[in-house]
Amino acid sequence: MTTLLYRGQAYTQNTVGNQKPLVQLTYRRHTYQSRQAEAQAPQVQLTYRGVRYSR
């Protein structure tokens, strides 16, 4: 075990880090795009002096 130093006090580490299996991340374009489309705010039509604007 390794000896660690914290604020001038030496101590040994009692635990060993857990080894987790590696996870391969994937990018799912269609899922991402569909969720982005659902999250967008609805279009609001505004009219100012007879001219229409969409917000």
CHARMM-style PDB file with segment names, atoms N, HN, CA, C and O in Angstrom:
ATOM      1  N   MET     1       0.842  -1.181   0.000  1.00  0.00      PROA
ATOM      2  CA  MET     1       0.000   0.000   0.000  1.00  0.00      PROA
ATOM      3  C   MET     1       0.885   1.241   0.000  1.00  0.00      PROA
ATOM      4  O   MET     1       2.033   1.223   0.444  1.00  0.00      PROA
ATOM      5  N   THR     2       0.309   2.304  -0.511  1.00  0.00      PROA
ATOM      6  HN  THR     2      -0.624   2.319  -0.871  1.00  0.00      PROA
ATOM      7  CA  THR     2       1.074   3.539  -0.610  1.00  0.00      PROA
ATOM      8  C   THR     2       0.851   4.398   0.623  1.00  0.00      PROA
ATOM      9  O   THR     2      -0.211   4.361   1.243  1.00  0.00      PROA
ATOM     10  N   THR     3       1.849   5.155   0.957  1.00  0.00      PROA
ATOM     11  HN  THR     3       2.713   5.186   0.453  1.00  0.00      PROA
ATOM     12  CA  THR     3       1.749   6.083   2.074  1.00  0.00      PROA
ATOM     13  C   THR     3       1.368   7.443   1.522  1.00  0.00      PROA
ATOM     14  O   THR     3       2.034   7.965   0.628  1.00  0.00      PROA
ATOM     15  N   LEU     4       0.318   8.007   2.043  1.00  0.00      PROA
ATOM     16  HN  LEU     4      -0.222   7.583   2.769  1.00  0.00      PROA
ATOM     17  CA  LEU     4      -0.179   9.298   1.587  1.00  0.00      PROA
ATOM     18  C   LEU     4       0.102  10.350   2.643  1.00  0.00      PROA
ATOM     19  O   LEU     4       0.252  10.030   3.822  1.00  0.00      PROA
ATOM     20  N   LEU     5       0.171  11.594   2.225  1.00  0.00      PROA
ATOM     21  HN  LEU     5       0.049  11.854   1.267  1.00  0.00      PROA
ATOM     22  CA  LEU     5       0.457  12.694   3.133  1.00  0.00      PROA
ATOM     23  C   LEU     5      -0.659  13.715   3.037  1.00  0.00      PROA
ATOM     24  O   LEU     5      -0.977  14.189   1.947  1.00  0.00      PROA
ATOM     25  N   TYR     6      -1.261  14.059   4.178  1.00  0.00      PROA
ATOM     26  HN  TYR     6      -1.002  13.674   5.064  1.00  0.00      PROA
ATOM     27  CA  TYR     6      -2.328  15.062   4.215  1.00  0.00      PROA
ATOM     28  C   TYR     6      -2.076  15.984   5.393  1.00  0.00      PROA
ATOM     29  O   TYR     6      -2.100  15.547   6.544  1.00  0.00      PROA
ATOM     30  N   ARG     7      -1.835  17.256   5.113  1.00  0.00      PROA
ATOM     31  HN  ARG     7      -1.816  17.611   4.178  1.00  0.00      PROA
ATOM     32  CA  ARG     7      -1.565  18.273   6.121  1.00  0.00      PROA
ATOM     33  C   ARG     7      -0.462  17.839   7.092  1.00  0.00      PROA
ATOM     34  O   ARG     7      -0.557  18.035   8.304  1.00  0.00      PROA
ATOM     35  N   GLY     8       0.562  17.260   6.531  1.00  0.00      PROA
ATOM     36  HN  GLY     8       0.639  17.101   5.546  1.00  0.00      PROA
ATOM     37  CA  GLY     8       1.706  16.876   7.335  1.00  0.00      PROA
ATOM     38  C   GLY     8       1.572  15.537   8.032  1.00  0.00      PROA
ATOM     39  O   GLY     8       2.529  15.089   8.664  1.00  0.00      PROA
ATOM     40  N   GLN     9       0.438  14.886   7.947  1.00  0.00      PROA
ATOM     41  HN  GLN     9      -0.339  15.250   7.434  1.00  0.00      PROA
ATOM     42  CA  GLN     9       0.228  13.587   8.575  1.00  0.00      PROA
ATOM     43  C   GLN     9       0.312  12.495   7.518  1.00  0.00      PROA
ATOM     44  O   GLN     9      -0.372  12.556   6.496  1.00  0.00      PROA
ATOM     45  N   ALA    10       1.153  11.496   7.767  1.00  0.00      PROA
ATOM     46  HN  ALA    10       1.709  11.446   8.597  1.00  0.00      PROA
ATOM     47  CA  ALA    10       1.285  10.385   6.835  1.00  0.00      PROA
ATOM     48  C   ALA    10       0.309   9.285   7.230  1.00  0.00      PROA
ATOM     49  O   ALA    10       0.137   8.992   8.413  1.00  0.00      PROA
ATOM     50  N   TYR    11      -0.320   8.689   6.247  1.00  0.00      PROA
ATOM     51  HN  TYR    11      -0.181   8.928   5.286  1.00  0.00      PROA
ATOM     52  CA  TYR    11      -1.221   7.574   6.501  1.00  0.00      PROA
ATOM     53  C   TYR    11      -1.215   6.647   5.313  1.00  0.00      PROA
ATOM     54  O   TYR    11      -0.815   7.029   4.214  1.00  0.00      PROA
ATOM     55  N   THR    12      -1.664   5.416   5.540  1.00  0.00      PROA
ATOM     56  HN  THR    12      -1.989   5.106   6.433  1.00  0.00      PROA
ATOM     57  CA  THR    12      -1.734   4.450   4.451  1.00  0.00      PROA
ATOM     58  C   THR    12      -3.178   4.316   4.010  1.00  0.00      PROA
ATOM     59  O   THR    12      -4.104   4.384   4.818  1.00  0.00      PROA
ATOM     60  N   GLN    13      -3.349   4.128   2.738  1.00  0.00      PROA
ATOM     61  HN  GLN    13      -2.598   4.073   2.080  1.00  0.00      PROA
ATOM     62  CA  GLN    13      -4.690   4.018   2.183  1.00  0.00      PROA
ATOM     63  C   GLN    13      -5.227   2.626   2.484  1.00  0.00      PROA
ATOM     64  O   GLN    13      -4.573   1.627   2.188  1.00  0.00      PROA
ATOM     65  N   ASN    14      -6.428   2.559   3.077  1.00  0.00      PROA
ATOM     66  HN  ASN    14      -6.960   3.371   3.318  1.00  0.00      PROA
ATOM     67  CA  ASN    14      -6.998   1.282   3.490  1.00  0.00      PROA
ATOM     68  C   ASN    14      -7.740   0.567   2.376  1.00  0.00      PROA
ATOM     69  O   ASN    14      -7.802  -0.663   2.368  1.00  0.00      PROA
ATOM     70  N   THR    15      -8.288   1.294   1.459  1.00  0.00      PROA
ATOM     71  HN  THR    15      -8.237   2.292   1.465  1.00  0.00      PROA
ATOM     72  CA  THR    15      -9.095   0.657   0.427  1.00  0.00      PROA
ATOM     73  C   THR    15      -8.400   0.709  -0.915  1.00  0.00      PROA
ATOM     74  O   THR    15      -7.599   1.602  -1.192  1.00  0.00      PROA
ATOM     75  N   VAL    16      -8.718  -0.251  -1.723  1.00  0.00      PROA
ATOM     76  HN  VAL    16      -9.368  -0.977  -1.498  1.00  0.00      PROA
ATOM     77  CA  VAL    16      -8.219  -0.282  -3.097  1.00  0.00      PROA
ATOM     78  C   VAL    16      -9.386   0.105  -3.985  1.00  0.00      PROA
ATOM     79  O   VAL    16     -10.508  -0.348  -3.762  1.00  0.00      PROA
ATOM     80  N   GLY    17      -9.142   0.922  -4.975  1.00  0.00      PROA
ATOM     81  HN  GLY    17      -8.230   1.290  -5.156  1.00  0.00      PROA
ATOM     82  CA  GLY    17     -10.206   1.377  -5.855  1.00  0.00      PROA
ATOM     83  C   GLY    17     -10.882   0.216  -6.563  1.00  0.00      PROA
ATOM     84  O   GLY    17     -10.229  -0.737  -6.991  1.00  0.00      PROA
ATOM     85  N   ASN    18     -12.198   0.310  -6.678  1.00  0.00      PROA
ATOM     86  HN  ASN    18     -12.728   1.084  -6.331  1.00  0.00      PROA
ATOM     87  CA  ASN    18     -12.946  -0.729  -7.380  1.00  0.00      PROA
ATOM     88  C   ASN    18     -12.691  -0.615  -8.872  1.00  0.00      PROA
ATOM     89  O   ASN    18     -12.725   0.479  -9.437  1.00  0.00      PROA
ATOM     90  N   GLN    19     -12.437  -1.741  -9.501  1.00  0.00      PROA
ATOM     91  HN  GLN    19     -12.410  -2.630  -9.043  1.00  0.00      PROA
ATOM     92  CA  GLN    19     -12.229  -1.771 -10.938  1.00  0.00      PROA
ATOM     93  C   GLN    19     -13.559  -2.066 -11.608  1.00  0.00      PROA
ATOM     94  O   GLN    19     -14.063  -3.186 -11.524  1.00  0.00      PROA
ATOM     95  N   LYS    20     -14.128  -1.079 -12.268  1.00  0.00      PROA
ATOM     96  HN  LYS    20     -13.719  -0.169 -12.336  1.00  0.00      PROA
ATOM     97  CA  LYS    20     -15.387  -1.251 -12.971  1.00  0.00      PROA
ATOM     98  C   LYS    20     -15.101  -1.607 -14.420  1.00  0.00      PROA
ATOM     99  O   LYS    20     -14.104  -1.162 -14.989  1.00  0.00      PROA
ATOM    100  N   PRO    21     -15.968  -2.404 -15.012  1.00  0.00      PROA
ATOM    101  CA  PRO    21     -15.743  -2.721 -16.423  1.00  0.00      PROA
ATOM    102  C   PRO    21     -15.954  -1.472 -17.284  1.00  0.00      PROA
ATOM    103  O   PRO    21     -16.768  -0.606 -16.966  1.00  0.00      PROA
ATOM    104  N   LEU    22     -15.204  -1.406 -18.372  1.00  0.00      PROA
ATOM    105  HN  LEU    22     -14.542  -2.110 -18.631  1.00  0.00      PROA
ATOM    106  CA  LEU    22     -15.331  -0.272 -19.276  1.00  0.00      PROA
ATOM    107  C   LEU    22     -16.648  -0.345 -20.020  1.00  0.00      PROA
ATOM    108  O   LEU    22     -17.127  -1.429 -20.352  1.00  0.00      PROA
ATOM    109  N   VAL    23     -17.233   0.819 -20.279  1.00  0.00      PROA
ATOM    110  HN  VAL    23     -16.844   1.700 -20.009  1.00  0.00      PROA
ATOM    111  CA  VAL    23     -18.501   0.895 -20.999  1.00  0.00      PROA
ATOM    112  C   VAL    23     -18.261   1.641 -22.298  1.00  0.00      PROA
ATOM    113  O   VAL    23     -17.715   2.744 -22.299  1.00  0.00      PROA
ATOM    114  N   GLN    24     -18.666   1.042 -23.388  1.00  0.00      PROA
ATOM    115  HN  GLN    24     -19.110   0.146 -23.387  1.00  0.00      PROA
ATOM    116  CA  GLN    24     -18.540   1.692 -24.694  1.00  0.00      PROA
ATOM    117  C   GLN    24     -19.763   2.570 -24.918  1.00  0.00      PROA
ATOM    118  O   GLN    24     -20.884   2.066 -24.989  1.00  0.00      PROA
ATOM    119  N   LEU    25     -19.557   3.880 -25.031  1.00  0.00      PROA
ATOM    120  HN  LEU    25     -18.647   4.290 -24.973  1.00  0.00      PROA
ATOM    121  CA  LEU    25     -20.656   4.807 -25.257  1.00  0.00      PROA
ATOM    122  C   LEU    25     -20.984   4.851 -26.743  1.00  0.00      PROA
ATOM    123  O   LEU    25     -20.091   4.790 -27.588  1.00  0.00      PROA
ATOM    124  N   THR    26     -22.264   4.956 -27.053  1.00  0.00      PROA
ATOM    125  HN  THR    26     -22.989   5.006 -26.366  1.00  0.00      PROA
ATOM    126  CA  THR    26     -22.678   5.015 -28.450  1.00  0.00      PROA
ATOM    127  C   THR    26     -23.504   6.280 -28.674  1.00  0.00      PROA
ATOM    128  O   THR    26     -24.147   6.799 -27.761  1.00  0.00      PROA
ATOM    129  N   TYR    27     -23.466   6.747 -29.888  1.00  0.00      PROA
ATOM    130  HN  TYR    27     -22.944   6.326 -30.630  1.00  0.00      PROA
ATOM    131  CA  TYR    27     -24.222   7.936 -30.278  1.00  0.00      PROA
ATOM    132  C   TYR    27     -25.363   7.481 -31.168  1.00  0.00      PROA
ATOM    133  O   TYR    27     -25.142   6.915 -32.238  1.00  0.00      PROA
ATOM    134  N   ARG    28     -26.558   7.726 -30.729  1.00  0.00      PROA
ATOM    135  HN  ARG    28     -26.738   8.186 -29.860  1.00  0.00      PROA
ATOM    136  CA  ARG    28     -27.733   7.350 -31.506  1.00  0.00      PROA
ATOM    137  C   ARG    28     -28.358   8.629 -32.052  1.00  0.00      PROA
ATOM    138  O   ARG    28     -29.112   9.318 -31.364  1.00  0.00      PROA
ATOM    139  N   ARG    29     -28.029   8.925 -33.295  1.00  0.00      PROA
ATOM    140  HN  ARG    29     -27.417   8.365 -33.854  1.00  0.00      PROA
ATOM    141  CA  ARG    29     -28.419  10.205 -33.892  1.00  0.00      PROA
ATOM    142  C   ARG    29     -29.926  10.389 -33.926  1.00  0.00      PROA
ATOM    143  O   ARG    29     -30.417  11.461 -33.571  1.00  0.00      PROA
ATOM    144  N   HSD    30     -30.675   9.375 -34.344  1.00  0.00      PROA
ATOM    145  HN  HSD    30     -30.276   8.505 -34.633  1.00  0.00      PROA
ATOM    146  CA  HSD    30     -32.122   9.542 -34.497  1.00  0.00      PROA
ATOM    147  C   HSD    30     -32.800   9.754 -33.142  1.00  0.00      PROA
ATOM    148  O   HSD    30     -33.734  10.549 -33.035  1.00  0.00      PROA
ATOM    149  N   THR    31     -32.344   9.058 -32.126  1.00  0.00      PROA
ATOM    150  HN  THR    31     -31.586   8.412 -32.213  1.00  0.00      PROA
ATOM    151  CA  THR    31     -32.912   9.247 -30.793  1.00  0.00      PROA
ATOM    152  C   THR    31     -32.622  10.658 -30.295  1.00  0.00      PROA
ATOM    153  O   THR    31     -33.505  11.315 -29.744  1.00  0.00      PROA
ATOM    154  N   TYR    32     -31.404  11.122 -30.485  1.00  0.00      PROA
ATOM    155  HN  TYR    32     -30.687  10.588 -30.933  1.00  0.00      PROA
ATOM    156  CA  TYR    32     -31.020  12.455 -30.049  1.00  0.00      PROA
ATOM    157  C   TYR    32     -31.828  13.525 -30.774  1.00  0.00      PROA
ATOM    158  O   TYR    32     -32.341  14.456 -30.153  1.00  0.00      PROA
ATOM    159  N   GLN    33     -31.936  13.385 -32.091  1.00  0.00      PROA
ATOM    160  HN  GLN    33     -31.519  12.629 -32.596  1.00  0.00      PROA
ATOM    161  CA  GLN    33     -32.649  14.388 -32.874  1.00  0.00      PROA
ATOM    162  C   GLN    33     -34.136  14.413 -32.542  1.00  0.00      PROA
ATOM    163  O   GLN    33     -34.734  15.488 -32.486  1.00  0.00      PROA
ATOM    164  N   SER    34     -34.741  13.255 -32.320  1.00  0.00      PROA
ATOM    165  HN  SER    34     -34.256  12.382 -32.365  1.00  0.00      PROA
ATOM    166  CA  SER    34     -36.166  13.239 -32.001  1.00  0.00      PROA
ATOM    167  C   SER    34     -36.420  13.869 -30.630  1.00  0.00      PROA
ATOM    168  O   SER    34     -37.416  14.568 -30.446  1.00  0.00      PROA
ATOM    169  N   ARG    35     -35.538  13.629 -29.682  1.00  0.00      PROA
ATOM    170  HN  ARG    35     -34.729  13.061 -29.831  1.00  0.00      PROA
ATOM    171  CA  ARG    35     -35.713  14.243 -28.355  1.00  0.00      PROA
ATOM    172  C   ARG    35     -35.477  15.734 -28.399  1.00  0.00      PROA
ATOM    173  O   ARG    35     -36.132  16.482 -27.673  1.00  0.00      PROA
ATOM    174  N   GLN    36     -34.550  16.187 -29.239  1.00  0.00      PROA
ATOM    175  HN  GLN    36     -34.019  15.579 -29.828  1.00  0.00      PROA
ATOM    176  CA  GLN    36     -34.333  17.616 -29.393  1.00  0.00      PROA
ATOM    177  C   GLN    36     -35.558  18.278 -30.011  1.00  0.00      PROA
ATOM    178  O   GLN    36     -35.943  19.376 -29.607  1.00  0.00      PROA
ATOM    179  N   ALA    37     -36.164  17.625 -30.977  1.00  0.00      PROA
ATOM    180  HN  ALA    37     -35.851  16.733 -31.305  1.00  0.00      PROA
ATOM    181  CA  ALA    37     -37.355  18.181 -31.620  1.00  0.00      PROA
ATOM    182  C   ALA    37     -38.518  18.259 -30.633  1.00  0.00      PROA
ATOM    183  O   ALA    37     -39.288  19.219 -30.659  1.00  0.00      PROA
ATOM    184  N   GLU    38     -38.651  17.265 -29.772  1.00  0.00      PROA
ATOM    185  HN  GLU    38     -38.026  16.485 -29.751  1.00  0.00      PROA
ATOM    186  CA  GLU    38     -39.726  17.282 -28.778  1.00  0.00      PROA
ATOM    187  C   GLU    38     -39.517  18.375 -27.742  1.00  0.00      PROA
ATOM    188  O   GLU    38     -40.483  18.936 -27.225  1.00  0.00      PROA
ATOM    189  N   ALA    39     -38.266  18.677 -27.438  1.00  0.00      PROA
ATOM    190  HN  ALA    39     -37.481  18.221 -27.858  1.00  0.00      PROA
ATOM    191  CA  ALA    39     -37.955  19.648 -26.390  1.00  0.00      PROA
ATOM    192  C   ALA    39     -38.082  21.092 -26.853  1.00  0.00      PROA
ATOM    193  O   ALA    39     -38.140  21.999 -26.023  1.00  0.00      PROA
ATOM    194  N   GLN    40     -38.125  21.322 -28.151  1.00  0.00      PROA
ATOM    195  HN  GLN    40     -38.078  20.585 -28.825  1.00  0.00      PROA
ATOM    196  CA  GLN    40     -38.204  22.693 -28.651  1.00  0.00      PROA
ATOM    197  C   GLN    40     -39.546  23.316 -28.276  1.00  0.00      PROA
ATOM    198  O   GLN    40     -40.582  22.651 -28.239  1.00  0.00      PROA
ATOM    199  N   ALA    41     -39.488  24.598 -28.003  1.00  0.00      PROA
ATOM    200  HN  ALA    41     -38.647  25.139 -28.033  1.00  0.00      PROA
ATOM    201  CA  ALA    41     -40.699  25.334 -27.668  1.00  0.00      PROA
ATOM    202  C   ALA    41     -41.569  25.477 -28.913  1.00  0.00      PROA
ATOM    203  O   ALA    41     -41.042  25.605 -30.018  1.00  0.00      PROA
ATOM    204  N   PRO    42     -42.869  25.458 -28.756  1.00  0.00      PROA
ATOM    205  CA  PRO    42     -43.742  25.625 -29.924  1.00  0.00      PROA
ATOM    206  C   PRO    42     -43.581  27.022 -30.523  1.00  0.00      PROA
ATOM    207  O   PRO    42     -43.283  27.988 -29.821  1.00  0.00      PROA
ATOM    208  N   GLN    43     -43.782  27.101 -31.825  1.00  0.00      PROA
ATOM    209  HN  GLN    43     -44.024  26.316 -32.396  1.00  0.00      PROA
ATOM    210  CA  GLN    43     -43.683  28.379 -32.511  1.00  0.00      PROA
ATOM    211  C   GLN    43     -44.872  29.260 -32.139  1.00  0.00      PROA
ATOM    212  O   GLN    43     -46.014  28.800 -32.117  1.00  0.00      PROA
ATOM    213  N   VAL    44     -44.599  30.507 -31.853  1.00  0.00      PROA
ATOM    214  HN  VAL    44     -43.672  30.880 -31.870  1.00  0.00      PROA
ATOM    215  CA  VAL    44     -45.641  31.465 -31.491  1.00  0.00      PROA
ATOM    216  C   VAL    44     -45.742  32.497 -32.607  1.00  0.00      PROA
ATOM    217  O   VAL    44     -44.743  33.097 -33.002  1.00  0.00      PROA
ATOM    218  N   GLN    45     -46.949  32.695 -33.107  1.00  0.00      PROA
ATOM    219  HN  GLN    45     -47.761  32.207 -32.786  1.00  0.00      PROA
ATOM    220  CA  GLN    45     -47.179  33.690 -34.147  1.00  0.00      PROA
ATOM    221  C   GLN    45     -47.551  35.017 -33.483  1.00  0.00      PROA
ATOM    222  O   GLN    45     -48.503  35.086 -32.705  1.00  0.00      PROA
ATOM    223  N   LEU    46     -46.807  36.049 -33.792  1.00  0.00      PROA
ATOM    224  HN  LEU    46     -46.034  35.993 -34.424  1.00  0.00      PROA
ATOM    225  CA  LEU    46     -47.079  37.382 -33.266  1.00  0.00      PROA
ATOM    226  C   LEU    46     -47.414  38.305 -34.429  1.00  0.00      PROA
ATOM    227  O   LEU    46     -46.906  38.145 -35.538  1.00  0.00      PROA
ATOM    228  N   THR    47     -48.266  39.256 -34.156  1.00  0.00      PROA
ATOM    229  HN  THR    47     -48.679  39.386 -33.255  1.00  0.00      PROA
ATOM    230  CA  THR    47     -48.626  40.241 -35.178  1.00  0.00      PROA
ATOM    231  C   THR    47     -48.402  41.628 -34.593  1.00  0.00      PROA
ATOM    232  O   THR    47     -48.911  41.952 -33.520  1.00  0.00      PROA
ATOM    233  N   TYR    48     -47.635  42.442 -35.309  1.00  0.00      PROA
ATOM    234  HN  TYR    48     -47.221  42.179 -36.181  1.00  0.00      PROA
ATOM    235  CA  TYR    48     -47.391  43.811 -34.884  1.00  0.00      PROA
ATOM    236  C   TYR    48     -47.669  44.718 -36.071  1.00  0.00      PROA
ATOM    237  O   TYR    48     -46.966  44.663 -37.080  1.00  0.00      PROA
ATOM    238  N   ARG    49     -48.687  45.546 -35.952  1.00  0.00      PROA
ATOM    239  HN  ARG    49     -49.259  45.590 -35.132  1.00  0.00      PROA
ATOM    240  CA  ARG    49     -49.109  46.484 -36.999  1.00  0.00      PROA
ATOM    241  C   ARG    49     -49.331  45.777 -38.338  1.00  0.00      PROA
ATOM    242  O   ARG    49     -48.946  46.269 -39.399  1.00  0.00      PROA
ATOM    243  N   GLY    50     -49.960  44.617 -38.250  1.00  0.00      PROA
ATOM    244  HN  GLY    50     -50.273  44.217 -37.389  1.00  0.00      PROA
ATOM    245  CA  GLY    50     -50.322  43.900 -39.456  1.00  0.00      PROA
ATOM    246  C   GLY    50     -49.219  43.016 -40.028  1.00  0.00      PROA
ATOM    247  O   GLY    50     -49.441  42.337 -41.030  1.00  0.00      PROA
ATOM    248  N   VAL    51     -48.046  43.008 -39.420  1.00  0.00      PROA
ATOM    249  HN  VAL    51     -47.866  43.560 -38.606  1.00  0.00      PROA
ATOM    250  CA  VAL    51     -46.948  42.168 -39.915  1.00  0.00      PROA
ATOM    251  C   VAL    51     -46.793  40.990 -38.962  1.00  0.00      PROA
ATOM    252  O   VAL    51     -46.688  41.163 -37.748  1.00  0.00      PROA
ATOM    253  N   ARG    52     -46.781  39.786 -39.537  1.00  0.00      PROA
ATOM    254  HN  ARG    52     -46.866  39.645 -40.523  1.00  0.00      PROA
ATOM    255  CA  ARG    52     -46.675  38.576 -38.717  1.00  0.00      PROA
ATOM    256  C   ARG    52     -45.209  38.210 -38.466  1.00  0.00      PROA
ATOM    257  O   ARG    52     -44.365  38.287 -39.358  1.00  0.00      PROA
ATOM    258  N   TYR    53     -44.944  37.816 -37.237  1.00  0.00      PROA
ATOM    259  HN  TYR    53     -45.630  37.754 -36.512  1.00  0.00      PROA
ATOM    260  CA  TYR    53     -43.633  37.360 -36.827  1.00  0.00      PROA
ATOM    261  C   TYR    53     -43.777  36.018 -36.122  1.00  0.00      PROA
ATOM    262  O   TYR    53     -44.783  35.758 -35.461  1.00  0.00      PROA
ATOM    263  N   SER    54     -42.804  35.205 -36.263  1.00  0.00      PROA
ATOM    264  HN  SER    54     -41.987  35.417 -36.800  1.00  0.00      PROA
ATOM    265  CA  SER    54     -42.816  33.949 -35.507  1.00  0.00      PROA
ATOM    266  C   SER    54     -41.655  34.000 -34.514  1.00  0.00      PROA
ATOM    267  O   SER    54     -40.541  34.412 -34.838  1.00  0.00      PROA
ATOM    268  N   ARG    55     -41.957  33.572 -33.319  1.00  0.00      PROA
ATOM    269  HN  ARG    55     -42.862  33.237 -33.056  1.00  0.00      PROA
ATOM    270  CA  ARG    55     -40.946  33.634 -32.254  1.00  0.00      PROA
ATOM    271  C   ARG    55     -40.539  32.261 -31.877  1.00  0.00      PROA
ATOM    272  OT1 ARG    55     -39.696  32.087 -30.997  1.00  0.00      PROA
TER     273      ARG     55
END
